[in-house]
Amino acid sequence: MARIAKIISLLLMLCWAMPVQSQIVNIERARIQSDSTGWLGNAGASFSLTKNKVQVFAADADAQVQYKSKRSLVLLAGNFGVLKSAGSNLIRQSLLHLRYNYKINSTVRWELFTQWQQNAVTLIDYRFLLGTGPRFKIIGRDKFGCYAGSLLMYE
């Protein structure tokens, strides 16, 4: 246990020594809520092509795959979107997120994640990050849940 505390302390010191930037990506909406174990997933896609004075093309695709056991959960989520008008990209973004969640006890989980992202509008050519930290169950009801976490992230 003392070794884990030393590792966490070292990680915290390294994070304080680095410049901090942030951008919020809500991955919670990609989680598939289910009481059962095993594989779950969903996918969707849409596109449209409109031509009035200019041609407008839009496409969007997303997918989530999740494997859940009694003590762990693995989530892979991704999406892609593009909106072009008159030959220029108005929106062009993609995201791939992989998350592992290990249940320590009834209220604490440990999460590890990695993410790859690009978004032309926000000038993100390429973004890769890794993160880890605890996730705490505040409220766990059948129809409502509330969690809190503080995860360290390296970009």
N, C-alpha and C positions, 0 to 999 in steps of 0.2 A: 504493500500500500504506500509506503514511503517513497518507493521508486516512481510510482504513478504521480504522486504529488510533486516530485522534483521535475518530472517531464512536463507536467502542466505548467509549473512555475516558469520553466525555461521557455515554453511556447508563449506564455503571456509576456515575458520580457522581450522576446523577439518581436512580437506584435506591437508593443509600445514603441519600439525603436524604428518602426517602419511608418512611412506616410500613410494616412488613412483616406480612402475614397469609398464611396458606396453607391450602389444602384439596387433598387428593390426589384426582385423577380419573385412573384408569389407562386411558389411551387405547391403550396397547400391545396390549391384547387385541382392539382393533378393527382392527389391521393385518391384512391378508390376506397370508399368506406364499405366495409364488409365484416361480418362476424365470422365468416367461414375462412378456412385455410385453403391454400392452393393458389392456382393461377387465375388472375383476373385481368381484363384489359378492355380497351375501347380505342376506336380510331374514327376519324372523320376528315372529310375533305370537301372543299367547295371551290368553284371557279366561276368567273363571269367575264364576258367580253361584250362591251358596249361600244357602239360607234355612232356618234352624232357628228359634231364638228371635228372632234378628235376621238381617237380610239383609246378606250380605257380597258385594261386587263387586270383582273384581280384573281389571286389564287391563295388558298390557305389550306394547310393540312396539319393535323395534330394526332398524336397517339400516346397512349399510356399503357404500360404493361407492369403488372405488379405480382410478386410472389410473396405469400404470407404463410409463415409457420407459427407455432405456438410462441416462439421467442424472438423471431426476427421477421423483417420485412425488407424486400428489395423492390425499388421503384425505378423504372426507366421511363422518362417522359421526353417528348420532343415536339417541336412545332416549327413550321415554316410559313412565311407569308410574304407576298409580293403584291405591289400595286404599281402598275406602270400606266403612264399617260403621255401621249405624244412622244414616245420613245425614251422618256426619262423615268427612273425609278423614284417614286414618291415614298414607297415603303419597301424595304427588303430586309427581312430579319429571319434568323433561325436560332434555335436553342435546343440543346441536348443536355439532359440532366439525369444523373444516376445517383441514387441515394440508398444507403443501407442503414437500417434502424434495428438496434438490438435491445430487447426488453430486459433490463436489469432487475426490476421489481414492478409492482403494480402501478407505481407513479413515475418511475424514472426510466428513460430510454437513452441509449447513446447513439448518436447519428454520425455517419461519415458520408460525405457527398463530393461529387465532382461535377463540373458544368463547363460546357463549351457554348459560346454565344457569339453572334455577330449581328450588327444592326447598323445599316448604312445611315439612317436618319440621325441616330445619336452618335455617329462617327466611331462606332466600335467595329474596327476591322476584324479583330480576333480577340477573344477574351477567354481565358482558361483559368479555372479556379478549383481549389481543393478546400475542404472544410471539415470540421469535426466539433462535437460538443454535446452537452446534455439537453434533453427535451423532457419537460416536466408536465405531467397530467394534472391540471388544476381541477377540472370538472370532467367527469366521464359518465354521462348518461346515455340512454339508448338513442335519444333524438338530438342530443346536444353535447358537444365536447369543447373544452377550452384547454389549450396547451401553451406553455411558455418555454422559450429556450434562448440560450446565449451561445452561439457557435462561433468558433474562430475560423477565419477564412484567409487563405493565401491566394493572391491573384498574380 
